[in-house]
Structures are given as C-alpha cells and as structure tokens.
C-alpha cells in the first residue's frame, strides 16, 4: 500500500504538503534506514509511508524571511524542507550538523548577529559525508545556494548604509513631478512604482500621474564595493487636474446663428447657459441664436470627471441688427414743370423716387444743395415734389433723401436720389 507517493524529480524540486502523522517506516525500517536507502539511490515509489492514529500533527513549514527577489526564490526552494525532510535528516545526520543546518533554515530577517549561525551551518554542511550531503540536497533543494546567499547578505550588511534623500510629492493629472532624489553614497538610483495604474516613473525619477489616488515610488541605491544597497519609499498623491475651456467672444446678427466652438483640455462634458434669453439663446451644441440687439454672457461649463476638476469659461456675444436692405433710384433723370402754371400756382409733381427692398416704414425729405431746389417741397409720406409758385425757368438739381425705419432685426437705412427739374 502506498499512502503518499511522488517521483524523485518532484521531490528534488519541493517536498511540499508531505505532512506525516506518526512514525515513518520503509519495509519495517525506521527513518535512519530510509535515509540510507535514499542516499543509496532507492526510488521513491518504493517508499511506503504508514501513519499511526496516535501521532501528533506536525508544525507548519519553515518560512525564511528575505529581503529581495533572489533570496525569496531561494527561500521558496528551501521551504521544500518540510516536516518529512526534517524527520529524515534528524535521524540521518550528526546531531550538531542537523542543529546547525536547521538553525540557518529558521532564520527570519537577516542581521549581522546571524553571522556565527551561518558560518557554523556552512561548515557543518560542507563537512558532511557525501552520502549525507546528497540526502540534504535531495530533501532541501538549493540549500547550499541559500547558505551562500545569506553569507553574501551578511557581507553586504557590513558595508555602511547609503542615505537616500527624497520626500513625498503631490501631482495633478496632466502634470509631472520630479522626485529630485539624492544619494549620499555611490550607488546608482533606480525607481519603481508600486501601482502603475496610478503613477509611472521614468529612469530619472520623473513621475507621471495616470489616475487619481496614491502610490509609492520605491527608490533603490544599488550595492557597490563601498556601500550596501539601500531602499527608500516615498508617497506620491495624485489629485484631479485642472481643466481648461477655450472659447472667444462672438458677434451675431438678430435671427442669425453663430457657433462658439468651445473646447476643453480634458474630457468634461460641455454645457452652455445664456444670461439673457431675450437677447440670445444657446443650444446644447454651443450654437447661439441672436434674438434682439444687445450683449449677452454665455457661460460654458466643463463637467468634473474622475480625473479633472470642473471648469467654467464666460464669453460675451454681441447681438446686432443687420443693415437695412433699402435700395432707391430716380424714375427719370429729368422731370418737367410748366413755367406758365407756376406763374399762377405751385405745381405738385408725382414722386420721382423708386424705393425697393426697404425694411420698415419709408419717409422722404428734401436734401437738395441747389439754392432754388432747397425751396421745393417733398411730401414725407409719398415723396411727391412741389415746385413753388413763381419759380423761374431753368434747370434745378433736386436731391431727395429716402429713409427706411428698419425693425427689430434691421437697422434704419437711408438713400439719396438725385434728379433734375426743368422749368420751361
């Protein structure tokens, strides 16, 4: 019957989970005999593990605290020395050698005070007979590398520490900040972010935010011949960035539209509001429609987002009336009046002005420069011309000013029409 079985390759990599309750026997032999069998090349498939119900549950695996990835990897390997390996070695090695090796496996964080322990363990391991050393190597993979690594760490601890000068930083989204770390030693500084979803950091210590939050930047001064490796951690807090809205003042005519073309430097949704809808309105796309002449303030708001603060920008939109479309001309270049009739009475002639495209009510007025023509009457409503009684024969230059009053959308407009009046 095989209660617990694995192949030799797996056992060399790790003996994890092989928790044994009771006494170990192989074909009726105790643990020392099993150790001899293993050291002589016995296959694991030949091992029969029998448990006795009255035995005590073994303790957890040995955990070795280390300070870098290399040591952690070795520690994981030496953790293969589980209770099974412990029991086998205890019965197979010299008591002093076993105690020395177990003591180095029980080390937590390494300090200079551990130097004697490591030296004793190293000497005990190196002086083991070859068959016992093979057994230790089989049951606790990379034990020799682990002891060598700890010895190297102790030598590292004998060097003076480097001092890294750096302080916590705050940076807003959209900006960067330089750590300006300094090392009072000769190690090369390297940087690493604890959370790249919050910040990233360049090789020269420039931190760029990614999202709002906080992350640590691990600054490492490398080990040198003079100084040991030193690590310093600083906190970088990322706050929301400043959002900027760009837009300019605009002009628009009554009943016409103009687009504000506002933009935000971030991703906040833009909304618009008019200070006086009687003068101008604005829609959700930032299109302003002029309603009547005047000035209005359009408030543009970029909404707050996960990364940026709210931003507000105000622009002035000037609404004005359009120029009047009035056009005017004379019907005839010259009109005639009878001198005989004028000798007795004033003569009223039909309007010689043609006004088109006018916006608003039309009015007429005499704008003549000629001294005689200035005395001619012009009907304000119809534009009819009245030549006064007694006007002598001759040709007179008449100028008539036509005015269109305009309306809510169009300005008042005026045109001057010139023609001649020939009295004969």
Number of C-alpha atoms within 10 A of each C-alpha: 7 10 9 14 14 13 10 17 10 10 19 16 16 21 23 17 12 17 16 20 18 15 15 21 17 16 11 11 11 14 20 18 17 21 25 16 18 21 17 12 13 14 12 16 12 12 21 17 18 18 14 11 9 9 11 10 10 13 9 10 17 20 15 19 16 18 11 8 9 11 18 15 12 20 21 17 20 27 22 26 30 24 22 22 21 18 17 24 26 18 16 19 19 14 11 12 21 19 17 20 22 17 15 21 23 12 18 14 10 17 13 13 9 17 16 10 14 22 17 18 24 20 13 17 21 13 12 15 10 11 15 20 17 16 23 27 17 23 27 25 24 20 25 18 13 21 20 15 15 21 19 11 19 18 13 19 16 13 15 13 18 22 16 20 14 16 13 12 17 14 20 20 21 18 12 16 16 14 21 11 15 12 17 12 20 15 20 12 19 17 23 18 21 16 14 16 14 19 26 20 21 13 10 13 19 15 23 21 29 17 21 20 16 19 21 20 26 16 23 20 25 17 18 15 9 15 21 21 21 19 16 17 19 17 17 23 19 23 20 20 22 17 22 19 19 15 15 12 12 14 15 21 21 22 17 16 18 16 14 21 11 18 16 19 14 21 15 22 13 18 17 22 17 21 15 14 15 13 21 28 20 22 13 10 13 19 14 25 22 28 23 20 20 16 17 20 18 23 16 24 21 25 18 18 15 12 21 24 18 17 19 17 16 18 17 16 24 20 26 23 22 19 14 21 16 21 16 18 18 18 13 12 11 16 15 12 21 15 20 15 13 19 14 11 14 18 19 16 16 11 17 21 23 14 17 12 11 21 20 18 12 20 17 22 20 22 17 20 12 12 10 16 21 16 14 18 18 24 15 16 11 14 23 18 23 18 22 19 15 14 22 16 14 11 17 19 17 21 21 24 20 27 24 25 18 21 14 14 21 22 18 21 19 19 15 19 20 18 19 18 19 17 18 13
